[in-house]
Amino acid sequence: RPPAPAPAPAPRPTPAPAQPAPIIPSTRTPADAQVAQLGRGRFIWPLRGDMLSTFGPKGTGQRNDGVNIRARSGETVRAAAAGDVVYAGDQVPGFGNLVLIKHADGWVTAYGHLARIDVKMQDKITQGQQIGQAGATGEVGEPQLHFEVRFAPTPQDRARPIDPMLVLPQ
């Protein structure tokens, strides 16, 4: 009997620290109001235009993780905030020419359907800098910008899409 309790405590310390890790991020997911507070004043509109599609569920199991803004083909698309280009290319299905910019404090923005990309991976970008031109690349029928804002409360969390309208100036 004495050997039985000894092995039990030995394996227990290893799983115990590992166990809570996946649980902590989900409990720390900030509510929309908190995200809006954290993001307020950080971002500018990458492009101004009519809203073609808003954030959220779109019926038939589809959802928009950002907003789609009508644009003129070739219209300038600007970085919503300063950061580093972490992706610039056309390898993400459906988005055509796409730019992803990582910003401070867990924020990421995405710019899809660009006619032209004017930045490259690892470029340091300033807020308002031209990153490309609006277009109709990917699976869209008219020139537009697909714009996403994602947020991760900690570096361990995966950045999740939030409604850009929560953080863009009204």
Backbone torsions as a table, in degrees:
resi	resn	phi	psi	omega
1	ARG	NA	-41.7	-179.1
2	PRO	-55.2	-36.0	179.8
3	PRO	-66.5	-27.6	-177.5
4	ALA	-60.9	-49.6	179.3
5	PRO	-64.8	-32.4	-178.2
6	ALA	-61.5	-49.0	179.4
7	PRO	-65.7	-32.3	-178.2
8	ALA	-60.0	-51.2	179.4
9	PRO	-63.6	-32.9	-177.7
10	ALA	-60.5	-53.2	179.6
11	PRO	-70.3	-26.5	-175.2
12	ARG	-59.3	-46.4	-178.8
13	PRO	-59.1	-33.4	-179.6
14	THR	-66.3	-54.5	179.8
15	PRO	-66.6	-33.1	-175.7
16	ALA	-54.0	-54.3	179.2
17	PRO	-63.3	-34.0	-178.7
18	ALA	-72.3	-32.1	-175.5
19	GLN	-61.0	-52.0	-175.9
20	PRO	-66.2	-26.7	-174.8
21	ALA	-49.6	-51.1	-179.0
22	PRO	-66.6	-23.3	-177.0
23	ILE	-78.7	-39.5	-174.8
24	ILE	-55.6	-49.9	-178.1
25	PRO	-57.0	-40.3	-177.1
26	SER	-66.0	-35.5	179.9
27	THR	-75.1	-21.0	-178.5
28	ARG	-95.7	4.9	179.4
29	THR	-62.4	116.2	-176.2
30	PRO	-69.4	146.8	176.0
31	ALA	-71.3	162.1	-179.9
32	ASP	-52.5	-40.4	-178.6
33	ALA	-63.0	-40.7	179.0
34	GLN	-66.5	-43.8	179.8
35	VAL	-61.2	-44.0	178.7
36	ALA	-58.7	-42.9	179.4
37	GLN	-62.8	-46.6	-178.1
38	LEU	-65.7	-33.5	-175.5
39	GLY	-93.9	-10.8	-175.2
40	ARG	-60.3	131.1	176.9
41	GLY	83.3	-5.8	-178.2
42	ARG	-83.2	-32.2	-167.6
43	PHE	-117.9	151.5	170.7
44	ILE	-118.5	162.6	176.6
45	TRP	-65.0	131.3	177.7
46	PRO	-73.2	-20.2	-176.5
47	LEU	-169.2	144.1	177.1
48	ARG	-104.0	136.6	178.5
49	GLY	179.4	177.9	178.5
50	ASP	-70.2	147.0	178.6
51	MET	-80.0	119.5	176.1
52	LEU	-87.4	-35.9	-179.2
53	SER	-151.7	132.6	-179.5
54	THR	-93.3	173.9	-178.9
55	PHE	-71.7	143.3	169.8
56	GLY	116.3	-170.9	-176.9
57	PRO	-61.4	142.3	-178.8
58	LYS	-124.1	29.9	-179.7
59	GLY	69.7	171.2	179.7
60	THR	43.1	38.3	175.2
61	GLY	71.9	6.6	179.5
62	GLN	-96.5	157.2	174.0
63	ARG	-148.9	153.3	176.2
64	ASN	-104.8	118.6	-179.9
65	ASP	-84.3	7.9	178.2
66	GLY	-153.3	-148.6	174.1
67	VAL	-128.9	151.6	175.4
68	ASN	-114.4	123.4	-174.2
69	ILE	-112.7	125.0	177.8
70	ARG	-62.0	141.5	-178.3
71	ALA	-145.1	163.1	169.7
72	ARG	-85.3	141.1	178.5
73	SER	-57.6	129.8	179.9
74	GLY	88.3	-3.7	178.8
75	GLU	-63.9	142.3	-178.1
76	THR	-64.6	133.0	172.7
77	VAL	-110.8	127.4	-175.4
78	ARG	-112.1	151.6	177.0
79	ALA	-65.4	129.9	-179.3
80	ALA	-70.7	-22.4	178.7
81	ALA	-159.9	162.1	177.8
82	ALA	-67.5	149.8	177.7
83	GLY	172.5	-162.1	-178.9
84	ASP	-116.9	134.9	176.1
85	VAL	-72.2	117.9	179.3
86	VAL	-104.3	-11.2	174.4
87	TYR	-156.4	137.7	173.9
88	ALA	-150.4	105.4	-177.9
89	GLY	178.8	-164.5	-176.1
90	ASP	-132.0	30.0	-175.3
91	GLN	-96.7	2.0	177.7
92	VAL	-97.3	112.3	-174.0
93	PRO	-54.6	136.1	175.1
94	GLY	92.4	-22.4	-173.0
95	PHE	-99.2	-6.3	-177.9
96	GLY	61.5	-140.3	177.1
97	ASN	-72.5	123.8	-171.2
98	LEU	-130.9	139.0	173.8
99	VAL	-123.5	133.7	173.5
100	LEU	-117.0	130.6	178.4
101	ILE	-120.5	127.5	176.9
102	LYS	-93.9	129.6	-179.0
103	HIS	-112.8	172.2	178.4
104	ALA	-63.6	157.4	170.9
105	ASP	63.1	31.3	171.7
106	GLY	88.6	11.0	-179.0
107	TRP	-96.8	144.3	175.0
108	VAL	-138.4	138.8	173.4
109	THR	-120.7	149.7	-179.4
110	ALA	-127.2	142.3	-176.7
111	TYR	-132.5	109.1	-174.7
112	GLY	-114.6	166.6	178.4
113	HIS	69.0	26.2	-178.3
114	LEU	-70.0	141.0	174.0
115	ALA	-73.1	-34.6	-176.7
116	ARG	-147.0	141.3	175.6
117	ILE	-105.1	127.8	-177.4
118	ASP	-107.4	9.4	-179.9
119	VAL	-130.4	166.3	175.7
120	LYS	-130.7	166.5	-178.2
121	MET	-52.9	140.6	177.0
122	GLN	75.3	0.7	173.5
123	ASP	-63.0	142.0	171.4
124	LYS	-90.9	128.0	-172.1
125	ILE	-116.0	142.0	174.2
126	THR	-99.8	155.4	177.5
127	GLN	-60.0	132.3	178.6
128	GLY	88.6	-7.8	179.1
129	GLN	-67.7	140.8	176.7
130	GLN	-67.7	126.7	178.1
131	ILE	-111.9	-13.4	-180.0
132	GLY	175.6	-168.7	178.6
133	GLN	-127.2	141.2	-180.0
134	ALA	-64.2	148.7	179.5
135	GLY	-159.7	-158.6	-178.2
136	ALA	-131.3	36.0	178.1
137	THR	-78.0	158.5	-176.6
138	GLY	82.0	-159.0	-172.1
139	GLU	-94.0	60.8	176.0
140	VAL	-132.9	155.3	-176.3
141	GLY	-100.7	-7.6	-179.9
142	GLU	-145.6	156.9	-179.5
143	PRO	-59.4	133.7	-178.6
144	GLN	-167.3	169.1	173.3
145	LEU	-118.9	125.4	169.4
146	HIS	-92.6	120.8	-175.8
147	PHE	-123.7	126.1	178.2
148	GLU	-122.0	147.7	169.6
149	VAL	-121.7	128.1	177.7
150	ARG	-122.9	152.2	-176.7
151	PHE	-142.2	136.6	173.5
152	ALA	-124.5	119.8	-178.1
153	PRO	-61.4	-31.0	177.3
154	THR	-134.9	160.1	179.4
155	PRO	-60.4	-24.5	179.6
156	GLN	-75.6	-24.3	-177.3
157	ASP	-77.6	153.8	172.9
158	ARG	-85.5	133.3	179.9
159	ALA	-63.8	128.2	-179.7
160	ARG	-109.0	148.6	-178.9
161	PRO	-66.7	137.8	174.0
162	ILE	-125.3	158.8	179.9
163	ASP	-66.5	116.2	-179.9
164	PRO	-56.3	-27.3	-179.2
165	MET	-64.0	-19.9	177.6
166	LEU	-69.6	-26.4	-172.6
167	VAL	-120.7	-11.6	178.5
168	LEU	-81.4	148.1	176.9
169	PRO	-61.8	141.9	-176.5
170	GLN	-78.8	NA	NA
